[in-house]
Amino acid sequence: MSHRPVSVGIIGQGRSGWGIHADVIRKMPEQFRVVAVTDAIPERLQASAEALGCRAAPDVAALVADPAVELVVVASFNHLHAAHARQALAAGKHVLCEKPFGLTVKDVDAMTAAAAQAGRIIAPFQQRRYEKDFLKVREIIDSGLLGEIVHIRICWHGFKRRWDWQTSRAFAGGALNNNGPHPLDHAVALFGAGEPRVWAQAGHYLCSGDAEDHLKFILSAPCHPTVEVELTDIWAYGQDRWTVCGTHGGLRGNERTLEWKWVDFSKLPPRPLDLNPTPDRSYNSEKLEWQTANWEPETKTAGGGAGAAPPPDAVLAFYSGLYASIRDGKPLHITPAEARCRIAVMEQIRHQAGIPAQSV
């Protein structure tokens, strides 16, 4: 089936609007084309418009009113995402909203209601759901090879100082809102269905603003794995992004390489409880026959590390799915309802960690 490209207007021409969205759209000319952009910095706006060959809208109101725009990408300041999304929906546009997908469940509900009223799509930009290492980790877990999954640890470690707007609570900055939606999305997906109990801790150490640059949270519930996430800029010795512990084995690694090993206990003798003293005073021991495997992506691309831009192939996959939803009516792969579950967990993390409540 042949379709015309989706005409896109982008709010914001910073690291995300320019470096992620405009960049990938230029690689998909048969599916998307940028027809308008707006930005808070006039010089940057003009340079982007000239590079993209599109209209430079003076403000958000002018961009969403442009009849040539079908899809609005909201890549503005964190605290403006929900308001800009609603504004675009009210103008009859489809919306792709950067993370965070609103700051509260109330924000998400308002955006979803606005989309339903307008008869338009609103899509959360959780493109890291398409990252190859995450997909492989989920595949291994779902295979049952590692047995019952008891504990999962996800680490986004780094060591750096920042002094931009993303370190300010007034702009809804901080680790939870900036990068937190990505490992949180992975954590909730691997935790499984059901509402987790949340423990969280946050701190402010190296950044110049007042928002947290160190965050740790744990999701737990009966009959679920415990999922632990560390997202921090004060970790000089970064550890594996992925650690998975199961009753038959485990997995470790990162976006470049994964390895896992497991034991087939069906090939070993049973070990019923023996309450008698061991004659030789030794601890129980047996030789385990480990089976091993490893993984590396077929094609290695830049990006994907903690705090870095996502790998381009993940963004391309996301946009391909969005195109199918807009032009062919296919269901969104990542829905606002899923994002709402994540935002609900984010609200619990704020409460547990003492991060001030946020709403717009």
N, C-alpha and C positions, 0 to 999 in steps of 0.2 A: 504494500500500500504506500502511495506517495503522498507526502504532506509538505506543506510549506514550513519554513523554519518558524519557531516561536520567537516573537519579538520581545526583547528583554530590556527592562530599565533597572539600573543598579543604584541603590542608595548607599553611597560610601565608596571611596576609591583608595582605601588604605590597604593594609596587608591582606585582608580578606576580599574586599570588593574588587580590587585590582589584581592582587597576587594569586588569588584562587579562582574567583568566579569569572572575571573577564578573561583570564588566561585560558581556562578550559573551554569557555564558549567560543573563543577564536579557533579552537581545534575541532569544533563541531559545526561547521558552517551550514551543513544541510539540515541540522536540527535546531540550532539557535543562532540568533544574531542580536548584538547589542544595538539598540536604537537610541538610547538615552542614558545618561549618567548624571548624578549630582554628587557634590562633595562639599565639606565644610571649608576647604582651602581653595580659593578661586584659581590660583595658579595650577594646582594639581588637577582641578576639575578640567580646566582648559586643555592641559597636556593630555589627559586621559581621553577626552572627547576627540582630539585631533588624532591620537594614536588609533582609536577605535573607529574613527570615521562616523561618529554619531553626534546627536544633539547634546549640548551641555545645558541641562536644566538648572535654573538658578536656585531652586529649592525643592524640597520633597513634594510640596503641593503641586508644583508645576510638572514634576516627573509623573506622579500618579494620575494627573489629569490628561496626560498626553494620549490621544486616541490610538497612536501607533503602538503603545506598550501593552502587551498581553500579560507578561509575567514580571512582577517586581521582586528583585532580590534585595532583601533587607540585610545590609552589611554595615549598619551604623553603630553608634556606641551601644554597649550592652543594655543600658537602662532605657533605650529608646526602641528596642526591638518590637515589643508588643504594641506600642502606640503606632509605630510606622506600619506594622503589619495590618492593623485594623484600618488605618487610613487608606492603604492600598486596596484592601478588600472592599471598603465602602465605595471606592471608585470603580469597582467591578473588575479588578485585576486578580489573576492568580498570584500566589505569594510563595516564595521560598525564603524562609526565615533562618538566619544564622543562629548558632548557639550563643547564649542560652535562649531557648525557645520560650521566652517570657521568664519572669523571675519567680512567679507563684502559680499555683494551680488556678487561682482566680484569673490570672493573665491568660493562661492557656484556654480556659473555658470561654473567655470573652473572644479570643481569636477564633476559636472553633465555631462559636455561635455566629460570628460575623461572616465566616466562610460559608456556613450553611445558608444564611440569609441572602448572601450574594450569589449562591450557586457556583462558587469558585473553589479551587484547590488551595489549601495551605499546607505546605510541606516543611517539616523540620529538617535542617541540614545536618544530619548525623552521618556524614559520608564515611566516617571511620568504621562504620559497620561493614563496609566493603573491604577493609584492609585484609590482605592475604594471611597475615599471621593470626589475626583474630579468627578468621574463617577456618584455618587449620586447627587451631586450639579447640574450637567448638566441635569440629568434626571428630577429633580424637576423643574428646569427652563423651560425645553422643554415641560413639562406637561401642562404649562399654569396656574397651580394652584395659583401661586403668581401674576398673572396678567401680565401687561407689566412691564418688568424689567427696572428700571430706573438707578440704581447704584449698582455696584459690587465692593467690597473692598477685596483685597487679601493681607494678611500680613505674611511675613516671618521675624519674630522679634527674636532677640537674643542680648546678651551683652557679648562680648568677645574681647580679643586681639589676633591677629595673626601676625606671623613674617616669614612665609614661602614664597615660590616663587609665590603663588597665590595672594600675596599682591603687586606684582611688575608689573608695566605697561610694562616693557621690556619683560615680559613673558605673556603678555595679561591677567594679573590677574585683580582682582577687582570684586565687587559684580555683575556687569552686565554679565561678561563672566563666572564667577565661578558657581554661582547658578541661576543667572538671567534667563537663557534660560528656566528653568522649570516654574516659575510663569508667565513668559512672554508667554509661550506656552499655559498655561491655560487661561490667559487673552485674547489672540487673539482668541482662540477657543470660549470663551463665548461672546466676542465682536461681532463675526459673520462676514459674508462676507463684504468686502469693506475695503478701506484704511482709517485708523484712523488718526485724528489729534493727535499729541503727545506733551505733556508737560512733562518736566523732570527736576529733580534736583539731584545732587550728591555731596558728600563730603567725605573728608578723615580725620579721627579723631583718631582712636585707633590702627590701624594696623601699622606695622613697615615700610612697603613699601610705595610707592607713589600712589597706586591705591585706588579707592573709596571703603569705607566700609559702606557707607550709600547711598541708592538710593531710590528715589520715582519717579514714572511716572504715567501719566494719559492718557488713550486713550479715545477719544470722536469723535462723528460724529452725524449728524442728523439721527433720526430713529434708533439709536443704544443706548444701555446702556453706561453710563460712567463707565469705568473700571479703578480702582485705585489700584496701587501695591506699597507696601512698603517692601523693602528688606534691612535690616539694622542690624548692629552689635552694635548699641548704644542704644538699646531699653530695658531698665531694666525691664519694666512691659509689657511683651508680651501680645498682644491682639489676639482675634479670628483670625484664618487663613481666615475664610470665613464670609463675611457679604453681604447679598443680599437684596436689597430693591425693592419691586414691588408694583403695584397699588392695589393688593389684600392682600398683606402681606409681610413676609420676612423670611430670614433664617440666621442662624449663627452657628458657630462651627469650628471643626478642624478635623484632621485625625482620632481621636478617637470617636468623637460623633458629630452629627448634630441635630439641632432642627429647626422646621419651624412652622409658624402659618399663617392662612389666614382667610379671611372673604368672605362669599358668599353674595355679595350685591344684588343678585336677590331675596333674601328672606327678604330684608329690603325695606321700603317704598322709593319712589323716593324723591329726595331733589332738587326741582327746585329753582333757584335763587329767593330770596325774599329780595327786597330792602327796606322794611319797618323796622323801628326800632323794636328791640325786646322789648315787653311790660315789661318784668321783668328785663331788662338791662343785660341779661346773654349772654354768648357766646353760640353759637350752640353746642349742645352735643347730643349724642345718644348712646344707649347701643349696643355695638358690640358683636356679638356672634362669638367668636374666635373658630376655629377648630385647633387642634394641632397634630403634629406628630414628631417622632424623629427616629434616626438611629444610630446604632453602627455596625461595621463590624462583620460578623459572627465569623471570626477568627482574633484575634489581633496579629499582628506581630511587631517585633522591626523595628525601622527605620521609615522614612517618615516625621519626623519633620523638621522644618526649619534648613537647613544646615547639616542635618544628611543624612546618606546613605539612598537610597530609600528602601522601603519595598521589601523583596525578592520576594513576589508573583507578584509584578509589573514587576520585571526584568524577572522572569520566563515567564510571559505572553508575554512580548516583544520578548524574544528569541524563543518562540514557533511560533509566527507569522513570525519571520525571517526565521526559518527553513522551514516553508511552502512556503515562497517566493523563497528560494534557491533550494529546492528539488522538489517542485510541481508547481513552476511558479506562485504562488498566488501573487496578488498585495500587495505591502507593505501597512501596515495599516497607517504608518506615512511616508509620502513621502518627497523626497528632495524639491519638489515644495512647500510643506507646510513649511518646514524649511526655504526656501528662503524668504517667507513672514515674518517669525519671524526675520530673519537677517535684512531685510529691516527696520523693526520697531526698531531693536537694533541700526542701523545706525542713525535713527532719534533721538533716546534717547541720543546717544553720542553727536550729534550736539546740542540738546537742553540743555543738562546738562554740556556741556563744557568738555567732556571727549575726550582726543586727539584721532584723527582718527587713525585706526590701519589697517595695511595690511601687508601681507607676500608675 
